[in-house]
Amino acid sequence: MSYSRVVNFTFFLGLYLVALGTIGIKPCVIIWLSWGFGSPAVALAIAVVSFFFGTRLYRKQRLEGSPFTRMCQVLVASLRKLPVKVPDDRSLLFEIADRESAVIGSSRKLDRTDQLSCGDAIRPSKRVRELVETVHELVRLSEARKHNFYDRKHIPMSIFWQAPDSMRSLCSALSLTNAALGNYLSIFLVDIVTYMSTRHGNPGWIPDNLYHGRLHYFFWLLAVLSVLNLGVYLLVARGAGNIIATISLLSTIANPNQEFVWKETMAEADYTNNGTVDIKGNPANKKKTGNWKSCRFILGNECCERLAYYGMSTNLVNYLGDRLNQGNVAASNNVTNWSGTCYVTPLIGAFLADSYLGRYWTIASFVIIYIIGMTLLTLSASVTGLKPSCDEDSCHPTTGQTAACFAALYLIALGTGGIKPCVSSFGADQFDETDEIERERKSSFFNWFYLSINIGALVASSVLVWIQMNVGWGWGFGVPAVAMAIAVVFFFLGSKLYRLQKPGGSPITRIVQVIVASIRKSNVQVPDDISLLYETVEEESQIQGSRKLEYTNKFKFFDKAAVKTQDDNIKGLTSPWRLCTVTQVEELKSIIRLLPVWASGIVFSTVYSQMSTMFVLQGNTMDQHMGPHFQIPSASLSLFDTLSVIFWAPVYDRIIVPYARKFTGHERGFTQLQRMGIGLFISIVSMITAGILEVVRLNFVQKNNYYDLKNIPMSIFWQVPQYFLIGCAEVFTFIGQLEFFYDQAPDAMRSLCSALSLTTVALGNYLSTMLVTIVTKTTTRGGKLGWIPDNMNRGHLDYFYWLLAILSFLNFIVYLWISKWFTYKKATGHPK
């Protein structure tokens, strides 16, 4: 055997050994890498280790014997009884009396079907009827079950899970033979086509030189075969059935009347108990609305909307510097001021949502303003006359062009004000808090919600920033505008599936009523017996869409508003400005209790805002090359923050929470306050890391005299740890904050409290602006360059990072005291 034959033999032997190995496993899908076949081999080794590592955790089905034997038994018994007529009464067919199946590993019995009824000729003396149904169901595997599985503990993951319980491995293998036979059919077709088309000396459809061939003919042949296959499939699918697992109810056998009671109870359980309605105003049906089936539209909308927002804002500091000719300090302050406004305007949207419009219609209204702003920003960066004129050195914007740009930015800020406070609360509304299963899913929703935000941010900080820096700002802002349009489509597509909370009237009015009534009764003594305080007798709260709140013994001055006096009635009617319910008083107390926790998030938001300002300016001075020909924009490094969130969000939800639950006993692993505190601590570490990098960078500049070098030979990827740490801190603090403000807010004030949590980002940006302004003014006295000059190589940005680290540490100490003092809300009853 020649050397080349030995090589070929060895190669194909390896391939077919791999094929033999896949008989028992389908371990992984392997991506082609530059390491050739070595990487797949390593991946397979990792797959094997991963598989055996989980041995102690697996659930295993008992072996149930040969399914082929059972099928042959059915076929033989049917052939032997060909003359036997099948009775019309199916109860005469043989089945065991036990609830469970006689087949080991198949706990459920299968109901009888009318297809392939010749198999029913088996008499009681031969086989149980279940074996007949096994053959029936193998024919009926082609149609997926079209029911609602959201409220089930286990759902079928593929069509072949409709197989009989004891034959699922066999039927999964049967599904894989499609790929095998497809490959063999492809070889067969290629051979026939090649033979037929190369006769008479023609090059054929598929020659070695495809320029002389007719490969498109082969594709047309496959298209025709696929159309014919589709027609046959539709015919088969029309007659196919589904497996119906029959689970006998012992209570129904013992008490026939129980079935009626059960149906009546199930009818009541079909509707939510949290006061939500569907888009038509009818009570929300659990099976038809809400849960994850509606959340996928909300998450898709949020992903696209955040792609639009971050695609425009991530690199905004560079746009203002390059196109509007602003310095580092001016551009940084303008970005933080605008970003702060984006987080203040949610107070407007939240007030409208909670008071009058509801969350759905508030979002629907404000997206119009958002799209107008995005369109105007795109035009200001691309249309001659609106965009600044530029030469080789710099751009020269007119006052009108600058005004058009900022008008667009602040229209976007107004538009986002109606979306930000409502969308997370609107998503959480899709889960009924009175349902234990849905309440658990709601906790996971906030993790996936924040994950969807960061998937959009990932595309924005990588692809869109690259477009802006290399293709043009017109395209760079145009793509986010299109993404926003897609977000709107996503949102409205799910309208029929949404659960809507009714607006409960102005929360501001109710808060003021409690304050006014308390002041009027400042001389009234609060009784020791809290049952004497005023509250409605009904189980429902008087406030639309809100549950009653239990009394708490803090801020007792406001309890005076619920003390009954003779002056409370005016013309026979109780005035809400003189007498308030306990629930109304507790609403105000809840808001007051939230304020210290809210304030502790401001410094964290200041740290977070550095990613779009100081981190970018720091990165502008470093080597941005990835290889000899490609440069990564400094603003694109925020994608490592996004990747960090995408990594930590599912890790927290799937690994950290179950592990922490074993030690804390808390259903969420950590309390919401504990989760936020962990994030605050990590943010301190991120600022220390950024400061250390800046010290190293400045020492490198000083050592090599690189003061006037635009990009020093130090890789920008040294910034990755500080971005990654902030992403980790986000998962703990920001997601915890979303969940905390939703849960602890009064039911009818959730949009307002979500907006309140967002204002920490606004105030954090304003604090950043204030700090930069104070630092610049203080450090530039006497003609000095200051900490943050236009030439960062001659500044001391590290001092600014140390300042933020110290503020974060002091904030963390205060937060620990606040969290120890806080009392969680307790709700009773159900909404009106």
ABEGO torsion letter per residue (X at the ends): XBAAAAAAAAAAAAAAAAAAAAAABBABBBBBBAAEAAAAAAAAAAAAAAAAAAAAABBBBBBAEBAAAAAAAAAAAAAAAAABBBBABAAABBBBABABBABBGBABBBBBBABGAAAAABBAABBBAAAAAAAAAAAAAABBBABBAAABABBBABAAAABBAAAAAAAAAAAAAAAAAAAAAAAAAAAAAAAAAABGGBAEABBABAAABBAAAAAAAAAAAAAAAAAAAAAAAAABBBBBBBBBBAAAAABAAAAAAAAAAAAAAABBAAGBBBAAGBBBBAAABEEAAAAAAAAAAAAAAAAAAAAAAAAAAAAAAAAAGBBAAAAAAAAAAAAAAAAAAAAAAAAAAAAAAEAAAAAAAAAAAAAAAAAAAAAAAABBGABBBBBAABBBBBAAAAAAAAAAAAAAAAAAAAAAAAAAAAAAAABBAABAAAAAAAAAAAAAAAAAAAAAAAAAAAAAAAAAAAAEAAAAAAAAAAAAAAAAAAAAAAAAABBBBBBAEBAAAAAAAAAAAAAAAAABBBBABAAABBBBABABBABBGBBBBBBBABGAAAAAAABBBAAABBGGBBBAAABBBAAAAAAAAAAAAAAAAAAAAAAAAAAAAAAABAAAAAAAABBABBEAABBBBAAAAAAAAAAAAAAAAAAAAAAAAAAAAAAAGBAAGBBAAAAAAAAAAAAAAAAAAAAAAAAAAAAAAAAAGAAABABBBBBAAAAAAAAAAAAAAAAAAAAAAAAAAAAABBAAAAAAAAAAAAAAAAAAAAAAAAAAAAAAAAAABGGBAEABBABAAABBAAAAAAAAAAAAAAAAAAAAAAAAABBBBBBBEBBX
